[in-house]
């Protein structure tokens, strides 16, 4: 039973980690799309640089926060996911 519970915890954590990194990839794609879509309307070169820096900072801070979240989840995954699994099993 404990081995089954650990495999379920690992499976849930891996799925959440995959979704989190997928979100990061989509975020960077959206940031790049918005930058290249909007930059053709901006005539001022300094404004384009400011837009690029702002987009880069948003992407970097969000990537760092997702990485920190995954790191914290990996340390506490037993507590987090065992509780979720117990509630899921109780609802069945």
C-alpha positions, 0 to 999 in steps of 0.5 A: 500500500505504501509503495502504491501511495508513493507511486501515486504521489510521484505521478501527481507531482510529475504531472504538476511539474509538466504542466508548470513547465508547459505554462512557462513555455506558453508564457514565453511564446505569448510574450514573444508573439506580443512583442513582435506583433506590437513592435511594428506599431512603435516608432521610437527605438527607446520604447521598443527597447523598454518593451523588450526589457519589460517583457524579458523581466516579466518572463524571467520573474515568472520563470523563477517563480515557477521554478521555486514553486516546483522546488518547494513542491518537490520538498513537500510533495509527500505532505501535499499529495498524500493529503490530496490522494486521501481526499480523492479516495474519500470522495470515491 
